[in-house]
């Protein structure tokens, strides 16, 4: 039976470049572009990437992250993530973001014109060596600092504007209600039932208030694989990576994106890490009374999205099916644990910590 994610979600997937061609970039062309526009040469290693192509370049004593945009991603959308990083670099230098290397003529990126008539965008970033947040067992103190840094970034991005920021992004939690079409890809009835419960919560609590929420450009994917940390430093957060999901949406969705990766990891206290993270976040960006009760539901929605998308990906990349299904099962376990705590109790805990 042919499955379809539904018209609305199909459009979001397409506009988010998740349906773009994975046609590889010629390595010789890439090396020539790096040499002529950046004066860089060295060993290039291909890295995994959800969309477009990402490489690690070792050039003499320096290392860089080289990104080539998806074939169907508008140049203006690619420019959005760089502009957000430049904004933080300019107005909030204490917020550590990955640095962008300029071309020899002082541009932030360069178009690659391919023989098939399409064009992609080449960008080069300074490689940040260190430990990813996901590679450590973060304690409450660490989670406080991680949350605090995101709050600071949100405050600094309040005045940031960009013409591409109003794009439709499939991972924007505000579009969660369109994801119901992916339930057909989920083989386990128990998991489908869990997801349906989250859709019901979202429709009841978040969707009616969505239009009235404070909105701005957010990072969009402040997650354990996108933050480099230094456990030996008092600051702890060494660098925020990958602004590729930056979008103008409800600001409360940014901490919700992070909380989705924290809930359900322990059976006895499935929300404990989330409480520590949000406590730190509120130290630099207090959450408004209207937003706070929506935070846990938005986090549950994001966690459900993380599980559902893996079945859709598995159908498009069957060679990764086992890995994707294992990842999805981990998310379902976390979701089930998180939902075992009554929502009223979770919200009360957030309120108690917000008023301390």
N, C-alpha and C positions, 0 to 999 in steps of 0.2 A: 504494500500500500504506500503510495506516494504521500509524504508528509509535507505540509506547508506551514511556515511560521505565522501566516496571516499577512494580509496586505500592509497593515500599518507597520508591523515589525520588519517585514521584508524591505520596506522603504527605508526604515531606520538603519538596517544592516547595510544597505546599499550606500546610503549617504555617509555612513561611518567608515566606508572603505573596507569593510570586512568581507566583501564579495569581490574584491579586486583581484586581478591576475597575479599569480605568484611567479611570473616569468622572471628568471634570475637576471641579475645585472652582469654583463661581461666584466670579468676581473681586470682585463687589460684596459678597458675603457675607464673603469673606476680608478685604477692606478694612475692613468694619464690625467684624469680630472684632478685627483689629489695633488699630483706633482705640479700641474700647470696653474691651478687656482690657489693652492695652499702651500706649495713648496714642500710637500710631505712625501716621503717614500719609506717603505718598510714592509714588514710582514703583516698581511691582512688575514684575520680569522673571522669566519662567519659565526654569528651568534643567533640564537633563537629569537623570533620576533612574531607577534601576532599579526602584524600588518607591515607591509613594506619590507625593507631589508636593513639589518643592523650588523656592523662589523667592528671588531676591535683591531686597531692599528698600532703596531709597535714600531715607532720611528726613533731610532737612536736611544736617547735617555728618556724620551717622553712617550706617553701612550694616549690614544684618542679613541673616542667612540664615534663611528661614522654611520650616519643614517641616510638611507635613500627612501623617499616617500613612496607610498603605494601608487600604482599606475593611474588610479582615478581620483586621487586626493587633490583638490584644488590647491594651487600654490598659496592662496590666502589662508587656508586652513593650516597648512604646514607652517606658515609664518606666525600663526597665533601662538604656538607653544614657545617659539623663540622670543616673541615680543613680551610674553608674560615673564619669562626668565630675565630678559633685559630690564624689565620694569623693576623686579625685585632687586636685581643687581644694582640698580640706580638709586631707588628710594629707600631700600632696606638692606643695606650691605651686611648687616649682622645676621641676616637670614641666609644660610648657606645653600646656594643652588649651584648646580653643575654649570661650569663656565663654557661659553660658546667661543670657538676659535673663528676669527674673521679670515676672510680670504685675503689674498695679497693686495686687492684693491678695496679692502675694508668693508666687505659685504658680509652679511650673516649666513648667506647660503648662495647656492648657484644652481641654475637649472641644468638638467641633463637631457639633451634632445636625442631621442633614440631613433633607430632606423625605421621603426614601424610607425613613425609620425607622432608618437606620444612623448610627453615630457615628464620627468620626475625632478624632485628637488634634493640636492645633496647638502647635508649639513654636517659639521664636525664639532664635537664637544670634547673638552678635556676629560680624560678618563679619571674617575675618582676611585682610587685604590682604598680598600678597607673592608669592613665587615658589614654585610647587609643586616638590617633589623631582623629578617626572618631567620638568620643564622645564629641568633642568641636567644637565651631564655630571659626575656625582658621582665624585670621586677617592677614593682609599683613605682619606684623612683624613676626608672627608665621610661615607663609609660607616661608618667606625669610630664617628663621633658619632651617626649614625642608629641603629646597632645598640645603642650604649650607652644611648640614650634609651629604646628599647623595653625593654631589660633593666631599667632603672629603673622603668618603668611596670609591668612584670610583678611586680617586687618589691613595689611599692606596692599592687597589686591582690590580693596574696596573701591578705589578710584581708578582702577585700570579698565580701559575700554579698548575694544578691538572689533573691526567690522565682521570678523569671522566668528566671534564668540557666541553669537546667537544661533549657531548651527544646530541641527538636530543630531544628537549623539545617542547612540543606542544604549550606552552604559549610564546615561543620565537617569538617576532614580525616578525622576519625574515622569519617565516613560514606562515605568514598571508595569502599569496596567495593560500595556500592549504585549507583554511577554507571555501572556496566557497561551498563545499559539504554540509555544515550545513544550507545553505539557505533553503533547502527542509524542514527543521524542523520548519521554521518560519511561523506561520499561517497568519500573517497580510501582505498583498501585499505592503502596504506603508513602512513597516519595511524592507521588502526584497529589495525594491527600494533604500532605504537609504543605506543599506549595499552594494548594487551593486555600488553605487556612490563611496563609500569608497574603494572598491576593485579596481575601475578604477583609483582613485587617487594614490593608493599604487603602482599599476602596472606602472603608468606613472612617478611617482616621486621617489619612494624608491627603487623598485626592480632593475632598471638599475644601480643604484649606490651602491647597497648592498655590492658587492665584494670589493669595494674600501674604505669602511668605517673602521675607527679605531675599532679594536676589542680587547676585554679582558673579564675576568670573571666579571659579574655584579651580584648584589643582585637578580634581576629578578622580585621582587614583593614588591617594596618599596611603600606600599599602606597604607591608613588610618587605616586598621585593623592590620598592622604589625609594628606600631611605637607607643611606650609608651611615653607620654609627661608629662611634669610638668609645668603647666601654671605659677606657682609661681617662676620658676627658669629662670635666664637670658639665660642659655644654651637651655632651653625648651625641647630639645630631650633627653629623659631619657634612652631609649633603643631601638635598632633596633632588631626586632624579625624575626624568620623564614627565614632561607637561603635555604629552600627546593627547590626553583626555580633558584638557582644559576646556571649560564651557561655562556659559552664563546660565546659572540655574539657582535654585534655592541654596543658600549658604549652608544650611543645616545638613545638606547631603554630603558635605565634605567630611565632617567628623563621622557621619553615618557610614561612609565608605570604609573608613579605617576601623570602626567598631565592628563591622561585619567580619573582619579577619581576626577579631579578638574573642568573640562570644562562642561559647560552647566547647572551648578547648579543654576544659576540665569538667568532670561530671558533677562534682559537689557544688562548685561555685561558678556556673557557666557565664555569669556577667561580671565577675570580679575584675578582670583585666579592663573591661570596658569602663567600669566606674573610675579606675585609676587614670585611664587615658582622658576621659571627659573632664575629670577634676583638673588636670593640667591644661586642657584646652580652655576651660572657662577662666583660668587665671589671666589669659591674654585676650580672650574674645568671649565675654559672657554670653550665654545662650538666652535668648528672649523667652518669656513665659509661654508664648504661642508655639515656639519651636520645640521646647524641651520634651513635651509628651509625644512628639512625633519622631524623635530621634531613634528610639528602639525599634519602632515599626519600620522606619526607613532602613535601618541596619539589617533587619530580618529580610526586607525586600532585596537589598543588595546581596546578601548571602544566598538567597534563592536564585538570583540572577547568575551568580558564580557557578552554582550547580547546574542550572538549566542549560547554560551556553555550552557546556562541555559535551552534552549529547548531540547538540547541533553540529559542533565541531567534529565529533566522532563520525558523523555521517559523511562529512565532507573530506575527512582525512582518516579512513579506516585503519591505516597503518598505525595510528596513534590511539586507537580505540581503547586498548587495555589501560594505558596510562591515564587517559581522560576519564574513563569510568571509575578508576581508583580515586582520582582527585574528586570527582563528583560525589562519590560515596562518603568521603571525608567531610565534605561540606554538608551533606544530609545529616550525618551524625551530629555535627556541631549545631545545625539548625534544630534538630529534635531536642537536644539538650537545652538550648537557649529557650525554646518554646515551652519547656517543662516548668519554667518559672512564670507565674501569673504576670501579665503585662502591668497591672496596677502596682504590683510589688516592685517591678523594675523601674517604673516611672517614679515611684515614691523614693527609691534609693537615689535616683538622679536629682530629685528635688532636695533631699536631705543634704547631699553633698554640695549642691549649688548654693545653699543658704548657710553653710558653715562659715 
